[in-house]
Amino acid sequence: MKVILVVTDSHGKNLVFVSAELHSYTLQEAIHLARDGAFDHIYAVNGSTGAYLRTRPSAPQREQLDRLSTCRTKPRVLIRVRTIEDSRS
């Protein structure tokens, strides 16, 4: 199974993985799938802070988890406030 998108938080932690079939998996679900060998180029690692996923070094650059991530830096939120006066003009 190929991962096409990784949703991360502002600290860079991978939270949700989306497959080419557009199925989404939480980190825990993805770890179980990786341990079962379900993902192409992705494997589970047990670290001191818990389990996480890594991309195999042989994976193409375009399939590296960092490349598939939605957030590489802290997100910026832009808000446009529309006032009543704006809607009258």
C-alpha positions in Angstrom: 0.0 0.0 0.0 1.3 3.4 -0.9 1.0 6.5 1.4 0.3 9.7 -0.5 -0.3 12.2 2.3 0.8 12.6 5.9 -1.0 15.0 8.2 1.3 16.4 10.9 1.0 18.7 13.9 2.9 22.0 14.3 5.7 20.0 16.0 6.2 17.7 13.1 4.6 14.7 14.6 2.8 12.4 12.1 -0.8 12.0 13.1 -2.7 10.7 10.1 -1.6 8.7 7.0 -3.6 8.7 3.8 -3.2 5.8 1.3 -3.5 6.0 -2.5 -6.9 4.3 -2.1 -7.9 7.4 0.0 -8.1 5.4 3.3 -6.9 7.3 6.3 -5.1 5.7 9.3 -4.3 7.1 12.7 -0.7 6.8 13.8 -1.5 3.7 15.9 -3.3 2.0 13.0 -0.5 2.9 10.6 2.1 1.4 13.1 0.2 -1.9 13.2 -0.1 -1.9 9.4 3.6 -1.2 9.0 4.5 -4.0 11.4 2.4 -6.3 9.2 4.3 -5.1 6.1 1.3 -3.4 4.5 3.1 -0.2 3.5 5.5 0.3 0.7 8.8 1.7 2.0 7.6 2.4 5.5 8.4 0.5 8.7 7.8 0.9 12.4 10.5 1.8 14.9 10.4 1.5 18.8 12.0 4.6 20.2 12.4 5.8 23.8 9.2 7.9 23.5 7.2 5.1 21.8 6.6 3.7 18.4 6.8 5.8 15.2 7.2 5.3 11.5 10.2 5.8 9.2 10.7 5.6 5.5 13.2 3.0 4.1 16.4 4.6 2.7 15.7 2.9 -0.6 12.4 4.8 -1.0 12.2 7.4 -3.8 12.5 11.0 -2.5 8.9 11.7 -3.5 7.7 8.9 -1.2 9.7 10.0 1.9 7.3 10.8 4.8 8.8 14.3 5.2 8.0 15.0 1.6 4.4 13.8 2.0 3.8 15.9 5.1 1.3 18.7 5.3 3.3 20.8 7.8 7.0 21.2 7.8 6.9 24.4 9.9 4.5 26.0 12.3 1.3 26.7 10.5 0.2 30.3 9.8 -3.5 31.0 10.0 -4.9 33.9 7.9 -8.3 35.2 8.9 -10.3 37.7 7.0 -13.1 39.3 9.0 -16.0 40.6 7.0 -18.0 43.3 8.6 -21.5 44.4 8.0 -20.2 47.5 6.2 -18.2 45.3 3.8 -21.2 43.3 2.8 -23.2 46.6 2.0 -20.7 47.8 -0.5 
